[in-house]
Amino acid sequence: MIARTVVSAAVAASVLAVAPAAFAQDDRVDTLGGLHHRVYESPQHFAMELRLAPSFYPDVDTDPSLGGCTPFKSVFGPGKTLLLSGEFDWQALRIPHIGTLGPGLGIGYATFSGNAPLATATSGGCITSTSTSSGESTSLNIYPFYAVAVFRADGLWKDLGVPFIPYAKAGLGGALWQATNTLGTSNFNGDKGQGYSMGVQLAIGLAFNLNVLDPGAAREFDETMGVNSTSLFAEWTDASLNGLGFQSNPLRVGGTMWTFGLAWEF
């Protein structure tokens, strides 16, 4: 009788000891509950973006010094092009229940090309293309870059699992550019067709966290690769490369555009 009592007490003690661990395990797999994914996430310090702006068109012809002339449109036409870029962010500071703040760096590439048209000067002094092509190819290659402060308001995602994450960016932007023809870098009156332009970079956007679609796969991706989340984003970007204090009348190779892409946080 005494032995049976001792055995019963031991079994009860074992159940009480195991129960909290079982509940804790349940909390870990309940990715959309109150504790949600925070229990199994690896440390998060960085973000990386693959960015596509499908309708990029530089502000070259908006320069007031051109007096209303549109040399870029005259040479390359009104068609827009793809701006491909990448960005890397350091999420240096986390504000509890609000989001992250830190620096970001980006670099990209876009090109415009076509057959150089023959040109005539109008009575107003502007150079306009004729309907006859010269047969010589010409292009403008643009390499934008920027350094910005990035704020991501992911507090609702971290605390409640709401998958929408607004964000904003602000800082300095620039671009290297090069005009070429069949002989290489263009020259006009001794001036080489290459240079750089500086200005201000601003952006606001909204990301959709794809983890909510398949929490199990997201957890496995985090455990194996250290990627906390994968997001789709849409962003309004304004690269106003109109010159800073040390630069006057630069070639305005920036522009306003919609940017879309994928972001990974790790």
Summary of the structure (lengths in Angstrom):
residues: 266
radius of gyration: 27.9
end to end distance: 59.0
largest distance: 116.4
contacts: 767
relative contact order: 0.18
helix: 24%
strand: 51%
